[in-house]
Amino acid sequence: MTPGRFEYFQEVLTDKLSTEYSRLKALDIGSGGGFLAEEFAKKGFAVVGIDPSAVSVETARAHAEAGGLSIEYRVGVGEKLPVDDATFDVAYCCDVLEHVADLDKTISETARVLKPGGVYLFDTVNRTMVSKLVMIKLFSDHLR
Ligand SMILES: C[S@@+](CC[C@H](N)C(=O)[O-])C[C@H]1O[C@@H](n2cnc3c(N)ncnc32)[C@H](O)[C@@H]1O
């Protein structure tokens, strides 16, 4: 999925921001294994990835290091982001919003850490019973 969603995000970023990505900071909320963080880092963004899973953070960190990518990973949750106010040009939250305990807090925290005029990117599943059973219960909770 990563090439497809990143291609779309890049279209939005080209439209909304300069293409001089090397001066820009991006926050990956729920960074998981770091698939998207690495795509953003390869484009030149300074990326910070946040995830509640210490195992995922460690795995993502090791993968980035092995690939020669400089990405900062921290353990934390979307509801209480361990970063300063108005820091990021871009924040993205992909396949994560369906998992957070408090959606409103996660969104307001994201607004807090984005610079004025910053870009927010997200994707999530439709809020249906099938999504809940397959994407959350089966693919996430069950495989933990
Ligand atoms: C389906 S994975 C998506 C990972 C990554 N964003 C991607 O697209 O490859 C969902 C991720 O959300 C994280 N997560 C769960 N609850 C969270 C929360 N409250 N705040 C931030 N991330 C959370 C999980 O630890 C997991 O890494």
The ligand as an SDF file (V2000), in Angstrom:
LIG
                    3D

 27 29  0  0  0  0  0  0  0  0999 V2000
   -2.0630   -0.5690   11.1290 C   0  0  0  0  0  0  0  0  0  0  0  0
   -0.6510    0.0910   11.9860 S   0  0  0  0  0  0  0  0  0  0  0  0
   -0.1700    1.4220   10.8820 C   0  0  0  0  0  0  0  0  0  0  0  0
    1.2950    1.7280   10.9550 C   0  0  0  0  0  0  0  0  0  0  0  0
    1.7910    2.8290   10.0150 C   0  0  0  0  0  0  0  0  0  0  0  0
    1.1170    4.0750   10.2290 N   0  0  0  0  0  0  0  0  0  0  0  0
    1.6290    2.4220    8.5780 C   0  0  0  0  0  0  0  0  0  0  0  0
    0.7190    2.9250    7.9100 O   0  0  0  0  0  0  0  0  0  0  0  0
    2.4160    1.5950    8.1070 O   0  0  0  0  0  0  0  0  0  0  0  0
   -1.4280    0.9520   13.3540 C   0  0  0  0  0  0  0  0  0  0  0  0
   -0.4240    1.5810   14.2770 C   0  0  0  0  0  0  0  0  0  0  0  0
   -1.1230    2.4670   15.1810 O   0  0  0  0  0  0  0  0  0  0  0  0
   -0.4450    2.4210   16.4120 C   0  0  0  0  0  0  0  0  0  0  0  0
   -1.3370    2.9640   17.4540 N   0  0  0  0  0  0  0  0  0  0  0  0
   -2.2910    2.3360   18.1810 C   0  0  0  0  0  0  0  0  0  0  0  0
   -2.8660    3.1780   19.0510 N   0  0  0  0  0  0  0  0  0  0  0  0
   -2.2510    4.3850   18.8750 C   0  0  0  0  0  0  0  0  0  0  0  0
   -2.3910    5.6660   19.5120 C   0  0  0  0  0  0  0  0  0  0  0  0
   -3.2900    5.8710   20.4890 N   0  0  0  0  0  0  0  0  0  0  0  0
   -1.5890    6.6650   19.0910 N   0  0  0  0  0  0  0  0  0  0  0  0
   -0.6890    6.4660   18.0890 C   0  0  0  0  0  0  0  0  0  0  0  0
   -0.5210    5.2820   17.4670 N   0  0  0  0  0  0  0  0  0  0  0  0
   -1.2910    4.2520   17.8440 C   0  0  0  0  0  0  0  0  0  0  0  0
   -0.0910    0.9470   16.5670 C   0  0  0  0  0  0  0  0  0  0  0  0
    0.9180    0.7220   17.5400 O   0  0  0  0  0  0  0  0  0  0  0  0
    0.3420    0.6040   15.1450 C   0  0  0  0  0  0  0  0  0  0  0  0
    1.7220    0.7780   14.9610 O   0  0  0  0  0  0  0  0  0  0  0  0
  1  2  1  0
  2  3  1  0
  2 10  1  0
  3  4  1  0
  4  5  1  0
  5  6  1  0
  5  7  1  0
  7  8  2  0
  7  9  1  0
 10 11  1  0
 11 12  1  0
 11 26  1  0
 12 13  1  0
 13 14  1  0
 13 24  1  0
 14 15  1  0
 14 23  1  0
 15 16  2  0
 16 17  1  0
 17 18  1  0
 17 23  2  0
 18 19  1  0
 18 20  2  0
 20 21  1  0
 21 22  2  0
 22 23  1  0
 24 25  1  0
 24 26  1  0
 26 27  1  0
M  CHG  2   2   1   9  -1
M  END
$$$$
